[in-house]
Amino acid sequence: MSLPFKIDYLLTSGRVESERLEFKTGWNPLKVMHTLCAFANDFHNLGGGYIVLGVATHDGRPVRPPAGLPAASLDRIQKDVLNLGYRMQPEYHPVIAPETVQGRTILVLWAPGGQARPYKAPVSMSENCREYAYFVRKGSSTVRARNQDERELLTLAATVPFDDRIR
């Protein structure tokens, strides 16, 4: 599946990291999983978000040309994203879109708000990790939902906005 817009839309100089957009220079599975969880929870009903892998930032703005990801790692990263989705509760899988920008390959993870929220993810990558937490976006940061945020997130369960529901 391709993105519903041209990739340049996300990479223009006017764009900054926000509640709906996260840039990552490289592959960090734990941070990506937590951000996917936050986008799936769609705390403010903004429609989820996008994680762009292979793009460095300066003051929250994308740096061009993009750093890109090593071609040899693209298949492995896509499989890792699939496995991260299986680790979340309930399972959640974003749309993965490889894109080429200025001769470099990046991966865009399109994570719409989930149909089965709230979602939680392990707090570490350890296979023995039994501690799960809810994550939300606050501005340009992914944070662990605590206290009032967690209570509010739980009240959003089964209240996916009408426009975001699958037909």
DSSP file with accessible surface (Angstrom, degrees, kcal/mol):
  #  RESIDUE AA STRUCTURE BP1 BP2  ACC     N-H-->O    O-->H-N    N-H-->O    O-->H-N    TCO  KAPPA ALPHA  PHI   PSI    X-CA   Y-CA   Z-CA
    1    1 A M              0   0  170      0, 0.0     2,-0.2     0, 0.0     0, 0.0   0.000 360.0 360.0 360.0 138.2    0.0    0.0    0.0
    2    2 A S        -     0   0   90      1,-0.1    95,-0.0    95,-0.1    93,-0.0  -0.553 360.0 -90.6 -98.3 166.6    1.3    3.4   -0.8
    3    3 A L        -     0   0   13     -2,-0.2    -1,-0.1     2,-0.2     4,-0.1  -0.382  31.1-121.4 -71.2 153.1    1.0    6.6    1.2
    4    4 A P  S    S+     0   0   82      0, 0.0     2,-0.3     0, 0.0    -1,-0.1   0.292  94.4  29.4 -80.2  13.2   -2.0    8.9    0.5
    5    5 A F  S    S-     0   0   51      0, 0.0     2,-0.2     0, 0.0    -2,-0.2  -0.958  99.3 -77.5-157.1 169.7    0.4   11.7   -0.4
    6    6 A K    >   -     0   0  171     -2,-0.3     3,-2.0     1,-0.1     4,-0.4  -0.561  39.4-124.5 -76.3 142.7    3.8   12.3   -1.9
    7    7 A I  T >> S+     0   0   14      1,-0.3     3,-1.4    -2,-0.2     4,-1.1   0.807 106.8  70.9 -59.5 -30.6    6.7   11.7    0.6
    8    8 A D  H 3> S+     0   0   75      1,-0.3     4,-0.8     2,-0.2    -1,-0.3   0.799  85.0  69.9 -57.9 -25.7    8.0   15.3    0.0
    9    9 A Y  H <4 S+     0   0  124     -3,-2.0     3,-0.4     1,-0.2    -1,-0.3   0.896 103.5  41.3 -58.2 -39.5    4.9   16.5    1.9
   10   10 A L  H <4 S+     0   0    7     -3,-1.4    -1,-0.2    -4,-0.4    -2,-0.2   0.723 116.5  49.5 -79.0 -22.5    6.4   15.1    5.1
   11   11 A L  H  < S+     0   0    2     -4,-1.1    -1,-0.2    -3,-0.1    -2,-0.2   0.364  76.3 124.6-103.0   4.7    9.9   16.2    4.4
   12   12 A T  S >< S-     0   0   62     -4,-0.8     3,-1.9    -3,-0.4    -3,-0.0  -0.289  73.0-113.4 -65.4 153.7    9.4   19.9    3.5
   13   13 A S  T 3  S+     0   0  101      1,-0.3    -1,-0.1    48,-0.1    -3,-0.0   0.730 113.1  63.0 -63.8 -20.8   11.4   22.3    5.5
   14   14 A G  T 3  S+     0   0   59     47,-0.1    -1,-0.3     2,-0.0     2,-0.2   0.658  84.7  95.4 -78.3 -14.5    8.3   23.7    7.1
   15   15 A R    <   +     0   0   74     -3,-1.9     2,-0.3    -6,-0.1    -5,-0.0  -0.535  51.1 179.7 -78.4 141.7    7.4   20.4    8.8
   16   16 A V        -     0   0   58     -2,-0.2    45,-0.2    45,-0.2    44,-0.1  -0.942  41.3 -82.3-133.7 159.4    8.5   19.8   12.4
   17   17 A E        +     0   0   37     43,-1.9     2,-0.2    -2,-0.3     5,-0.2  -0.347  64.7 153.7 -59.0 142.4    8.0   16.8   14.6
   18   18 A S  B >   -A   21   0A  45      3,-2.0     3,-0.8   122,-0.1   120,-0.1  -0.790  61.3 -63.7-152.8-167.9    4.6   16.9   16.2
   19   19 A E  T 3  S+     0   0   57      1,-0.2    25,-0.1    -2,-0.2    27,-0.1   0.673 135.9  35.0 -65.9 -15.8    1.8   14.9   17.7
   20   20 A R  T 3  S+     0   0   90      1,-0.2    30,-2.2    29,-0.1     2,-0.4   0.385 114.4  58.0-117.9   3.3    1.4   13.2   14.3
   21   21 A L  E <   +Ab  18  50A   8     -3,-0.8    -3,-2.0    28,-0.2     2,-0.4  -0.989  49.4 173.5-145.1 129.5    5.0   13.1   13.0
   22   22 A E  E     - b   0  51A  21     28,-2.4    30,-3.0    -2,-0.4     2,-0.4  -1.000  13.2-158.1-135.6 129.9    8.2   11.5   14.2
   23   23 A F  E     - b   0  52A   7     -2,-0.4     2,-0.4    28,-0.2    30,-0.2  -0.890   8.4-172.9-105.9 140.9   11.5   11.3   12.4
   24   24 A K  E     - b   0  53A  28     28,-2.9    30,-2.9    -2,-0.4    31,-1.7  -0.996  18.7-154.3-134.3 129.3   14.2    8.7   13.3
   25   25 A T  S    S+     0   0   77     -2,-0.4     2,-0.2    29,-0.3    31,-0.2   0.924  79.4   2.0 -66.5 -44.3   17.7    8.6   11.9
   26   26 A G  S    S-     0   0   36     29,-0.1     2,-0.7    28,-0.1    28,-0.2  -0.530  94.4 -67.0-129.0-163.0   18.1    4.9   12.4
   27   27 A W        +     0   0   49     -2,-0.2    -2,-0.0    26,-0.1    26,-0.0  -0.821  44.8 163.5-100.8 112.5   16.3    1.9   13.7
   28   28 A N     >  -     0   0   67     -2,-0.7     4,-2.5     1,-0.1     5,-0.2  -0.873  17.8-166.2-126.1  95.7   15.5    1.8   17.4
   29   29 A P  H  > S+     0   0   39      0, 0.0     4,-2.7     0, 0.0     5,-0.2   0.856  83.2  50.9 -57.0 -40.4   12.9   -0.9   18.0
   30   30 A L  H  > S+     0   0   47      2,-0.2     4,-2.4     1,-0.2     5,-0.2   0.956 113.7  43.3 -64.9 -48.0   11.9    0.1   21.5
   31   31 A K  H  > S+     0   0  117      1,-0.2     4,-2.2     2,-0.2    -1,-0.2   0.899 114.8  50.7 -65.6 -37.9   11.3    3.8   20.7
   32   32 A V  H  X S+     0   0    0     -4,-2.5     4,-2.9     2,-0.2     5,-0.2   0.937 110.2  49.9 -64.9 -43.4    9.5    2.9   17.5
   33   33 A M  H  X S+     0   0    0     -4,-2.7     4,-2.4    -5,-0.2    -2,-0.2   0.927 111.4  48.4 -62.1 -42.7    7.2    0.4   19.3
   34   34 A H  H  X S+     0   0   27     -4,-2.4     4,-2.2     2,-0.2    -1,-0.2   0.907 113.3  47.2 -65.3 -39.4    6.4    3.0   22.0
   35   35 A T  H  X S+     0   0    3     -4,-2.2     4,-2.7     2,-0.2     5,-0.2   0.906 110.5  51.8 -69.9 -39.1    5.6    5.6   19.3
   36   36 A L  H  X S+     0   0    0     -4,-2.9     4,-2.7     2,-0.2    -2,-0.2   0.925 109.8  50.8 -59.2 -42.4    3.5    3.2   17.3
   37   37 A C  H  X S+     0   0    0     -4,-2.4     4,-2.2    -5,-0.2    82,-0.3   0.928 110.5  49.0 -60.5 -44.5    1.6    2.5   20.5
   38   38 A A  H  X>S+     0   0    2     -4,-2.2     4,-1.2     1,-0.2     5,-0.5   0.920 112.3  47.1 -63.8 -43.7    1.1    6.2   21.1
   39   39 A F  H  <5S+     0   0    3     -4,-2.7     3,-0.2     1,-0.2    -1,-0.2   0.895 110.9  52.4 -65.6 -39.2   -0.2    6.8   17.5
   40   40 A A  H  <5S+     0   0    0     -4,-2.7    74,-2.7     1,-0.2    -1,-0.2   0.890 107.2  52.6 -63.2 -37.1   -2.5    3.8   17.8
   41   41 A N  H  <5S-     0   0    0     -4,-2.2    -1,-0.2    94,-0.2    -2,-0.2   0.772  86.9-165.3 -69.7 -26.7   -4.0    5.2   21.0
   42   42 A D  T ><5 -     0   0   10     -4,-1.2     3,-2.3    -3,-0.2    -3,-0.1   0.877   5.4-171.7  41.7  57.7   -4.6    8.5   19.1
   43   43 A F  T 3 <S+     0   0   13     -5,-0.5    -1,-0.1     1,-0.3    -4,-0.1   0.808  80.0  36.0 -52.0 -37.9   -5.1   10.3   22.4
   44   44 A H  T 3  S-     0   0   80    -25,-0.1    -1,-0.3    93,-0.1    -2,-0.1   0.185 110.6-114.7-105.4  16.1   -6.4   13.5   20.8
   45   45 A N    <   +     0   0   72     -3,-2.3    -2,-0.1    -4,-0.2    -3,-0.1   0.893  68.2 141.8  53.9  47.3   -8.3   11.9   17.9
   46   46 A L  S    S-     0   0   77    -27,-0.1    -1,-0.1     2,-0.0    -3,-0.1   0.422  76.2 -95.7 -96.2  -2.8   -5.9   13.4   15.3
   47   47 A G        -     0   0   15     -5,-0.1     2,-0.2    -8,-0.1    -8,-0.1   0.714  61.1 -86.2  97.5  22.1   -5.9   10.3   13.1
   48   48 A G        -     0   0    1     64,-0.3     2,-0.3   -10,-0.1    -8,-0.1  -0.530  57.5-112.8  80.7-145.8   -2.7    8.6   14.3
   49   49 A G  E     - C   0 111A   0     62,-2.4    62,-3.1    -2,-0.2     2,-0.4  -0.958  12.1 -94.6-171.5-171.5    0.6    9.6   12.8
   50   50 A Y  E     -bC  21 110A  24    -30,-2.2   -28,-2.4    -2,-0.3     2,-0.5  -0.987  15.0-160.4-130.9 133.3    3.7    8.8   10.8
   51   51 A I  E     -bC  22 109A   0     58,-2.3    58,-3.3    -2,-0.4     2,-0.7  -0.972  12.8-159.8-110.0 124.5    7.2    7.6   11.8
   52   52 A V  E >   -bC  23 108A   0    -30,-3.0   -28,-2.9    -2,-0.5     3,-0.6  -0.919   6.7-160.1-109.7 110.2    9.8    8.3    9.2
   53   53 A L  E 3  S+bC  24 107A   0     54,-3.3    54,-1.8    -2,-0.7   -28,-0.2  -0.763  71.4  33.0 -92.2 133.2   12.8    6.1    9.5
   54   54 A G  T 3  S+     0   0    0    -30,-2.9    14,-3.2    -2,-0.4    13,-0.5   0.563  89.5 109.3 101.6  13.8   16.1    7.1    7.9
   55   55 A V    <   -     0   0    0    -31,-1.7    -1,-0.2    -3,-0.6   -29,-0.1  -0.973  53.9-151.2-127.2 118.8   15.7   10.9    8.3
   56   56 A A        -     0   0   26     -2,-0.5     7,-2.5     7,-0.3     2,-0.3  -0.376  14.7-143.0 -78.5 163.5   17.8   12.9   10.8
   57   57 A T  E     -E   62   0B  55      5,-0.2     2,-0.4   -34,-0.1   -32,-0.0  -0.926  14.7-162.3-128.4 155.9   16.4   16.1   12.4
   58   58 A H  E >  S-E   61   0B 127      3,-2.4     3,-1.7    -2,-0.3    -2,-0.0  -0.968  88.6 -15.1-133.9 116.8   17.8   19.4   13.4
   59   59 A D  T 3  S-     0   0  136     -2,-0.4    -1,-0.0     1,-0.3   -42,-0.0   0.869 130.2 -54.5  54.9  38.2   15.6   21.3   15.9
   60   60 A G  T 3  S+     0   0   18      1,-0.2   -43,-1.9   -44,-0.1    -1,-0.3   0.445 115.7 114.1  80.7  -1.1   12.8   19.0   15.1
   61   61 A R  E <  S-E   58   0B 117     -3,-1.7    -3,-2.4   -45,-0.2    -1,-0.2  -0.818  73.7-103.6-104.3 144.3   13.0   19.6   11.3
   62   62 A P  E     -E   57   0B  15      0, 0.0     2,-0.5     0, 0.0    -5,-0.2  -0.358  30.0-135.4 -67.0 141.1   14.0   17.0    8.8
   63   63 A V        -     0   0   59     -7,-2.5    -7,-0.3     2,-0.1     4,-0.2  -0.847  29.1-115.9 -96.9 130.8   17.5   17.2    7.4
   64   64 A R  S    S+     0   0   99     -2,-0.5    38,-0.0     2,-0.1    -9,-0.0  -0.919  93.7  42.0-115.8 143.6   17.8   16.8    3.6
   65   65 A P  S    S-     0   0   63      0, 0.0    37,-0.1     0, 0.0    -2,-0.1   0.585 100.0-121.6 -70.1 156.8   19.2   14.8    2.0
   66   66 A P        -     0   0    1      0, 0.0   -11,-0.2     0, 0.0    -2,-0.1  -0.298   7.6-126.9 -67.4 152.8   17.9   12.0    4.2
   67   67 A A        -     0   0   55    -13,-0.5   -12,-0.2    -4,-0.2    38,-0.1   0.874  47.0-159.1 -63.9 -37.7   20.4    9.7    5.9
   68   68 A G        -     0   0   14    -14,-3.2    38,-0.2    36,-0.2   -14,-0.1  -0.031  15.2 -89.7  78.5 169.8   18.6    6.8    4.5
   69   69 A L        -     0   0   17     36,-2.3    36,-0.4   -16,-0.1     5,-0.1  -0.920  45.7 -93.3-116.3 146.5   18.7    3.2    5.8
   70   70 A P    >>  -     0   0   89      0, 0.0     3,-1.9     0, 0.0     4,-0.6  -0.371  31.2-132.6 -59.5 132.5   21.1    0.5    4.6
   71   71 A A  G >4 S+     0   0   81      1,-0.3     3,-1.0     2,-0.2     4,-0.5   0.856 105.1  60.0 -56.0 -35.1   19.5   -1.4    1.7
   72   72 A A  G 34 S+     0   0  102      1,-0.2     4,-0.4     2,-0.1    -1,-0.3   0.696 105.2  49.0 -68.9 -16.8   20.5   -4.7    3.4
   73   73 A S  G <> S+     0   0   13     -3,-1.9     4,-2.8     1,-0.1    -1,-0.2   0.549  84.2  89.2 -99.8  -7.9   18.5   -3.9    6.5
   74   74 A L  H <X S+     0   0   26     -3,-1.0     4,-2.2    -4,-0.6     5,-0.2   0.913  90.4  44.3 -60.5 -45.6   15.2   -2.9    4.9
   75   75 A D  H  > S+     0   0   92     -4,-0.5     4,-2.2     2,-0.2    -1,-0.2   0.931 114.8  49.4 -65.9 -43.0   13.6   -6.4    4.8
   76   76 A R  H  > S+     0   0  120     -4,-0.4     4,-2.7     1,-0.2    -2,-0.2   0.923 110.4  50.3 -62.1 -43.3   14.8   -7.1    8.4
   77   77 A I  H  X S+     0   0    2     -4,-2.8     4,-2.6     2,-0.2    -1,-0.2   0.925 109.1  51.4 -62.9 -42.2   13.4   -3.8    9.7
   78   78 A Q  H  X S+     0   0   58     -4,-2.2     4,-1.9    -5,-0.2    -1,-0.2   0.914 112.0  46.6 -62.4 -38.7   10.0   -4.5    8.0
   79   79 A K  H  X S+     0   0  115     -4,-2.2     4,-2.3     2,-0.2    -1,-0.2   0.887 110.5  53.4 -69.2 -37.3    9.9   -7.9    9.7
   80   80 A D  H  X S+     0   0   47     -4,-2.7     4,-2.4     2,-0.2    -2,-0.2   0.903 106.7  52.1 -63.0 -40.3   10.9   -6.4   13.0
   81   81 A V  H  X S+     0   0    1     -4,-2.6     4,-2.0     2,-0.2    -2,-0.2   0.926 108.5  51.4 -62.2 -41.8    8.0   -3.9   12.7
   82   82 A L  H  X S+     0   0   76     -4,-1.9     4,-1.3     1,-0.2    -2,-0.2   0.944 111.3  47.1 -58.6 -46.0    5.7   -6.8   12.1
   83   83 A N  H  X S+     0   0   88     -4,-2.3     4,-1.1     1,-0.2    -1,-0.2   0.850 106.8  57.1 -67.7 -33.9    7.0   -8.6   15.2
   84   84 A L  H >X S+     0   0    5     -4,-2.4     4,-0.9     1,-0.2     3,-0.6   0.907 103.3  55.3 -60.8 -40.1    6.7   -5.4   17.3
   85   85 A G  H 3< S+     0   0    0     -4,-2.0     7,-1.4     1,-0.2     3,-0.4   0.857 104.2  53.4 -61.5 -34.2    3.0   -5.3   16.4
   86   86 A Y  H 3< S+     0   0  116     -4,-1.3    -1,-0.2     1,-0.2    -2,-0.2   0.755 104.2  56.9 -72.2 -23.0    2.6   -8.8   17.8
   87   87 A R  H << S+     0   0   42     -4,-1.1    -1,-0.2    -3,-0.6    -2,-0.2   0.701  91.2  87.5 -81.0 -20.7    4.1   -7.7   21.1
   88   88 A M  S  < S-     0   0    3     -4,-0.9    33,-0.2    -3,-0.4     4,-0.1  -0.428  87.9-102.2 -76.6 157.2    1.6   -4.9   21.6
   89   89 A Q  B    S+F  120   0C  84     31,-2.8    31,-2.2     1,-0.1     2,-0.2  -0.978 111.2  19.4-124.3 119.8   -1.7   -5.6   23.4
   90   90 A P  S    S-     0   0   57      0, 0.0    30,-0.2     0, 0.0    -1,-0.1   0.722 115.2-100.9 -68.1 170.5   -3.9   -5.8   21.5
   91   91 A E        -     0   0  113     -2,-0.2     2,-0.3    -5,-0.1    -5,-0.2  -0.231  44.0-174.7 -59.5 146.5   -1.9   -6.5   18.3
   92   92 A Y        -     0   0   16     -7,-1.4    -4,-0.2   -10,-0.1    -5,-0.1  -0.986   9.5-172.8-147.8 133.1   -1.4   -3.5   16.1
   93   93 A H        -     0   0   74     -2,-0.3   -11,-0.1    -8,-0.1     2,-0.1  -0.980  10.5-152.1-132.6 122.0    0.3   -3.2   12.7
   94   94 A P        -     0   0   14      0, 0.0     2,-0.4     0, 0.0    17,-0.2  -0.322  32.5 -96.4 -80.1 169.8    1.0    0.0   10.8
   95   95 A V  E     -D  110   0A  37     15,-2.7    15,-3.0    -2,-0.1     2,-0.5  -0.753  38.7-148.8 -82.4 131.7    1.2    0.4    7.0
   96   96 A I  E     -D  109   0A  41     -2,-0.4    13,-0.2    13,-0.2    11,-0.0  -0.926  17.1-178.7-108.5 122.8    4.9    0.1    6.0
   97   97 A A  E     -D  108   0A   3     11,-2.8    11,-2.2    -2,-0.5     2,-0.3  -0.915  14.8-153.9-127.0 103.7    5.9    2.2    2.9
   98   98 A P  E     -D  107   0A  66      0, 0.0     2,-0.3     0, 0.0     9,-0.2  -0.592  23.3-177.4 -70.6 136.3    9.5    2.1    1.6
   99   99 A E  E     -D  106   0A  48      7,-2.7     7,-2.9    -2,-0.3     2,-0.5  -0.971  23.2-137.5-135.1 150.8   10.2    5.3   -0.3
  100  100 A T  E     +D  105   0A  94     -2,-0.3     2,-0.4     5,-0.2     5,-0.2  -0.951  23.1 177.3-111.7 125.6   13.2    6.6   -2.2
  101  101 A V  E >  S-D  104   0A   5      3,-3.1     3,-2.0    -2,-0.5    -2,-0.0  -0.991  71.4 -17.6-130.5 121.5   14.2   10.3   -1.6
  102  102 A Q  T 3  S-     0   0  115     -2,-0.4    -1,-0.1     1,-0.3     3,-0.1   0.880 128.8 -51.9  50.6  42.3   17.2   11.8   -3.3
  103  103 A G  T 3  S+     0   0   71      1,-0.2     2,-0.4   -38,-0.0    -1,-0.3   0.507 118.4 107.5  78.5   5.8   18.6    8.3   -4.0
  104  104 A R  E <   - D   0 101A 109     -3,-2.0    -3,-3.1   -36,-0.0     2,-0.4  -0.920  65.4-128.1-119.2 143.5   18.2    7.1   -0.5
  105  105 A T  E     + D   0 100A  38    -36,-0.4   -36,-2.3    -2,-0.4     2,-0.3  -0.739  29.1 173.7 -94.9 131.8   15.7    4.7    0.9
  106  106 A I  E     - D   0  99A   0     -7,-2.9    -7,-2.7    -2,-0.4     2,-0.4  -0.847  24.2-131.4-124.9 163.3   13.6    5.5    3.9
  107  107 A L  E     -CD  53  98A   0    -54,-1.8   -54,-3.3    -2,-0.3     2,-0.5  -0.980  12.8-159.2-117.9 132.4   10.7    3.7    5.6
  108  108 A V  E     -CD  52  97A   0    -11,-2.2   -11,-2.8    -2,-0.4     2,-0.7  -0.951   3.4-158.2-109.8 124.6    7.5    5.4    6.5
  109  109 A L  E     -CD  51  96A   0    -58,-3.3   -58,-2.3    -2,-0.5     2,-0.7  -0.922   7.3-159.5-101.8 110.9    5.3    3.8    9.1
  110  110 A W  E     -CD  50  95A  51    -15,-3.0   -15,-2.7    -2,-0.7   -60,-0.2  -0.842  11.8-177.4 -94.5 112.4    1.8    5.0    8.7
  111  111 A A  E     -C   49   0A   0    -62,-3.1   -62,-2.4    -2,-0.7     3,-0.1  -0.807   3.9-169.2-118.6  88.2    0.0    4.4   12.0
  112  112 A P        -     0   0   55      0, 0.0   -64,-0.3     0, 0.0   -70,-0.1  -0.315  45.2 -76.2 -69.5 160.8   -3.7    5.4   12.0
  113  113 A G        -     0   0   10      1,-0.1   -73,-0.2   -72,-0.1   -72,-0.2  -0.335  60.9-111.2 -55.6 136.1   -5.6    5.5   15.2
  114  114 A G    >   -     0   0    5    -74,-2.7     3,-0.6   -75,-0.2    -1,-0.1  -0.368   7.4-139.3 -77.8 153.3   -6.4    1.9   16.2
  115  115 A Q  T 3  S+     0   0   80      1,-0.2    45,-0.2    -2,-0.1    -1,-0.1   0.621 101.1  46.3 -80.6 -15.9   -9.9    0.3   16.2
  116  116 A A  T 3  S-     0   0   54    -25,-0.1    -1,-0.2    41,-0.1    41,-0.1  -0.097  94.9-167.7-120.4  31.5   -9.2   -1.5   19.5
  117  117 A R    <   +     0   0    9     -3,-0.6    41,-1.0   -77,-0.2    42,-0.1  -0.292  55.1  69.4 -64.6 154.3   -7.7    1.1   21.7
  118  118 A P        -     0   0   22      0, 0.0     2,-0.3     0, 0.0   -77,-0.1   0.408  67.0-173.3 -85.7 150.5   -6.3    1.5   24.3
  119  119 A Y        -     0   0   10    -82,-0.3    16,-0.5    16,-0.2     2,-0.3  -0.823   4.4-168.1-107.3 148.0   -3.0   -0.2   23.3
  120  120 A K  E     -FG  89 134C  64    -31,-2.2   -31,-2.8    -2,-0.3    14,-0.2  -0.956   1.6-160.9-135.4 157.2   -0.1   -1.0   25.5
  121  121 A A  E     - G   0 133C   0     12,-2.6    12,-2.4    -2,-0.3   -33,-0.1  -0.928  33.0 -89.5-134.1 155.1    3.4   -2.1   24.8
  122  122 A P  E     - G   0 132C   0      0, 0.0    10,-0.2     0, 0.0   -35,-0.0  -0.345  30.4-135.5 -60.8 146.7    6.2   -3.7   26.8
  123  123 A V  S    S+     0   0   35      8,-2.2     2,-0.3     3,-0.0     9,-0.1   0.623  86.4  27.4 -82.2 -11.7    8.4   -1.2   28.6
  124  124 A S  S    S-     0   0   42      7,-0.4     5,-0.1     2,-0.2     7,-0.0  -0.931  77.3-120.1-141.0 168.3   11.6   -3.0   27.4
  125  125 A M        +     0   0   67     -2,-0.3    -2,-0.0     3,-0.0    -1,-0.0   0.472  69.8 125.1 -87.9  -1.1   12.7   -5.2   24.6
  126  126 A S    >   -     0   0   58      1,-0.2     3,-1.6     2,-0.1    -2,-0.2  -0.309  64.7-135.4 -59.6 136.2   13.6   -8.1   26.9
  127  127 A E  T 3  S+     0   0  150      1,-0.3    -1,-0.2     3,-0.0    -2,-0.0   0.783 107.0  53.1 -63.3 -24.9   11.8  -11.3   25.9
  128  128 A N  T 3  S+     0   0  125      2,-0.0    -1,-0.3     0, 0.0     2,-0.2   0.375  77.9 130.6 -91.4   4.3   11.0  -11.8   29.6
  129  129 A C    <   +     0   0   14     -3,-1.6     0, 0.0     1,-0.2     0, 0.0  -0.422  24.9 170.4 -64.8 123.2    9.4   -8.4   30.1
  130  130 A R        +     0   0  204     -2,-0.2     2,-0.6     2,-0.0    -1,-0.2   0.402  48.3  98.6-110.5  -2.6    6.1   -8.7   31.8
  131  131 A E        -     0   0   98     -7,-0.0    -8,-2.2     2,-0.0    -7,-0.4  -0.785  50.2-179.7 -94.0 121.8    5.6   -4.9   32.4
  132  132 A Y  E     -G  122   0C  62     -2,-0.6     2,-0.3   -10,-0.2   -44,-0.0  -0.854   1.6-176.2-115.9 154.5    3.4   -3.2   29.9
  133  133 A A  E     -G  121   0C   4    -12,-2.4   -12,-2.6    -2,-0.3     2,-0.3  -0.977  27.2-113.3-147.0 157.9    2.4    0.4   29.7
  134  134 A Y  E     -G  120   0C  34     11,-0.3    11,-2.8    -2,-0.3     2,-0.4  -0.718  31.8-159.6 -88.4 143.6    0.2    2.8   27.7
  135  135 A F  E     +H  144   0D  14    -16,-0.5     2,-0.3    -2,-0.3   -94,-0.2  -0.957  11.3 177.8-126.5 145.1    1.9    5.4   25.6
  136  136 A V  E     -H  143   0D   0      7,-2.7     7,-2.8    -2,-0.4     2,-0.5  -0.904  31.0-107.3-137.1 164.9    0.5    8.7   24.2
  137  137 A R  E     -H  142   0D   8    -99,-0.4     2,-0.5    -2,-0.3     5,-0.2  -0.833  26.8-177.5 -96.5 133.3    1.9   11.6   22.2
  138  138 A K  E >   -H  141   0D  76      3,-2.9     3,-2.1    -2,-0.5     2,-0.2  -0.948  67.3 -52.4-127.1 104.5    2.4   14.9   24.0
  139  139 A G  T 3  S-     0   0   38     -2,-0.5  -121,-0.1     1,-0.3     0, 0.0  -0.430 122.3 -19.8  63.2-126.0    3.6   17.5   21.5
  140  140 A S  T 3  S+     0   0   54     -2,-0.2     2,-0.4  -123,-0.1    -1,-0.3   0.234 122.9  88.4 -98.2  16.5    6.6   16.0   19.7
  141  141 A S  E <   -H  138   0D  63     -3,-2.1    -3,-2.9  -124,-0.1     2,-0.6  -0.887  67.2-139.2-119.3 145.8    7.3   13.4   22.4
  142  142 A T  E     +H  137   0D  37     -2,-0.4     2,-0.3    -5,-0.2    -5,-0.2  -0.898  35.3 177.1 -96.5 124.1    6.1    9.9   23.1
  143  143 A V  E     -H  136   0D  53     -7,-2.8    -7,-2.7    -2,-0.6     2,-0.3  -0.922  36.1-102.3-130.1 154.8    5.4    9.5   26.8
  144  144 A R  E     -H  135   0D  77     -2,-0.3     2,-0.3    -9,-0.2    -9,-0.3  -0.589  43.4-117.4 -73.1 129.1    4.1    6.9   29.1
  145  145 A A        +     0   0    0    -11,-2.8   -11,-0.3    -2,-0.3     2,-0.3  -0.548  42.7 177.4 -71.0 130.2    0.5    7.6   30.1
  146  146 A R    >>  -     0   0  145     -2,-0.3     3,-1.6   -13,-0.1     4,-0.7  -0.951  42.9 -30.6-133.8 154.3    0.2    8.1   33.8
  147  147 A N  H 3> S+     0   0  121     -2,-0.3     4,-2.4     1,-0.3     5,-0.2  -0.092 131.5  13.5  46.5-116.6   -2.5    9.1   36.3
  148  148 A Q  H 3> S+     0   0  108      1,-0.2     4,-2.8     2,-0.2    -1,-0.3   0.875 129.3  53.9 -61.3 -39.3   -5.1   11.3   34.6
  149  149 A D  H <> S+     0   0   39     -3,-1.6     4,-2.5     1,-0.2    -1,-0.2   0.916 110.3  47.4 -61.3 -41.9   -3.8   10.5   31.0
  150  150 A E  H  X S+     0   0   72     -4,-0.7     4,-2.3     2,-0.2    -2,-0.2   0.934 112.6  48.6 -66.2 -43.3   -4.1    6.8   31.7
  151  151 A R  H  X S+     0   0  141     -4,-2.4     4,-1.5     1,-0.2    -2,-0.2   0.929 113.5  47.2 -61.5 -43.6   -7.7    7.2   33.1
  152  152 A E  H  X S+     0   0   78     -4,-2.8     4,-0.9     1,-0.2    -1,-0.2   0.908 109.8  53.4 -65.3 -39.9   -8.7    9.3   30.2
  153  153 A L  H >< S+     0   0    0     -4,-2.5     3,-0.8    -5,-0.2     4,-0.3   0.917 107.0  52.1 -61.1 -42.0   -7.2    6.9   27.7
  154  154 A L  H >< S+     0   0   74     -4,-2.3     3,-1.1     1,-0.3    -1,-0.2   0.849 104.9  55.6 -65.4 -30.9   -9.1    4.0   29.2
  155  155 A T  H 3< S+     0   0  101     -4,-1.5    -1,-0.3     1,-0.2    -2,-0.2   0.730  98.5  63.5 -74.0 -18.8  -12.4    6.0   28.9
  156  156 A L  T X< S+     0   0   25     -4,-0.9     3,-2.1    -3,-0.8    -1,-0.2   0.551  74.8 127.5 -78.7  -8.0  -11.7    6.4   25.1
  157  157 A A  T <  S+     0   0   40     -3,-1.1   -41,-0.1    -4,-0.3    -3,-0.0  -0.219  81.1   4.0 -53.6 133.7  -11.9    2.6   24.7
  158  158 A A  T 3  S+     0   0   86    -41,-1.0    -1,-0.3     1,-0.1    -2,-0.1   0.712 102.7 108.1  62.9  22.9  -14.3    1.6   21.9
  159  159 A T    <   +     0   0   65     -3,-2.1    -1,-0.1   -42,-0.1    -2,-0.1  -0.353  39.7 163.9-123.2  52.9  -14.9    5.3   21.0
  160  160 A V        -     0   0    9    -45,-0.2     5,-0.1     1,-0.1   -45,-0.1  -0.529  50.6-100.2 -67.2 129.5  -13.1    5.5   17.7
  161  161 A P    >>  -     0   0   35      0, 0.0     3,-1.6     0, 0.0     4,-0.7  -0.230  29.4-117.6 -53.0 143.6  -14.2    8.7   16.0
  162  162 A F  G >4 S+     0   0  158      1,-0.3     3,-1.2     2,-0.2    -2,-0.1   0.880 113.4  54.7 -51.6 -43.9  -16.8    8.0   13.3
  163  163 A D  G 34 S+     0   0  143      1,-0.2    -1,-0.3     3,-0.0    -3,-0.0   0.719 107.9  50.4 -66.2 -21.2  -14.6    9.3   10.5
  164  164 A D  G <4 S+     0   0   57     -3,-1.6    -1,-0.2     2,-0.1    -2,-0.2   0.487  85.8 110.8 -95.1  -4.9  -11.8    6.9   11.5
  165  165 A R  S << S-     0   0  129     -3,-1.2     2,-0.3    -4,-0.7   -51,-0.0  -0.432  74.3-112.2 -73.4 146.3  -13.9    3.8   11.6
  166  166 A I              0   0  137     -2,-0.1    -1,-0.1     1,-0.1    -2,-0.1  -0.558 360.0 360.0 -74.6 137.1  -13.3    1.1    9.0
  167  167 A R              0   0  282     -2,-0.3    -1,-0.1     0, 0.0     0, 0.0  -0.313 360.0 360.0 -66.2 360.0  -16.3    0.7    6.7
